[in-house]
């Protein structure tokens, strides 16, 4: 095997990196600011977020402190049974996962999480479901 051949990132490293990016965006923190607080360059933060570089245990601990989340936050969504790279049981998870990690997903999550009234949050969910059904019907007809 060519030792200079590019290797694909480990799926767990990609997952952790995606969670780092999600939390950083929710906090409206730049890669540069996060890097400064961790003692690394913003380029290193980019590599963590892509999963190109693994986050060591001590750095992950520091990230959890800087980002005010438990260390387990970075592993949320990984399956508990079977191979370590399996996602949770819901077949829709990859679709949800891709959306929540998009800019629209992050912005929507931030906005909805600021609504304190649970009934209003549920109304937003029902509106989204209704719009999705209407959109699917339009495509079929």
Buried (B, 14 or more C-beta within 10 A) or exposed (E): EEEEEEEEBEBBBBBBBBBBBBBBBBBEBEBEBBBBBBEBEBEBBBBBBBBBBBBEEEBBEBBBEBBEBEEEBBBEBBEEEEEEEEBBEEEEBEEBBEEBBEEEBBEBBEEEEEEEEEEEEEEEEEEEEEEEEEEEEEEEE
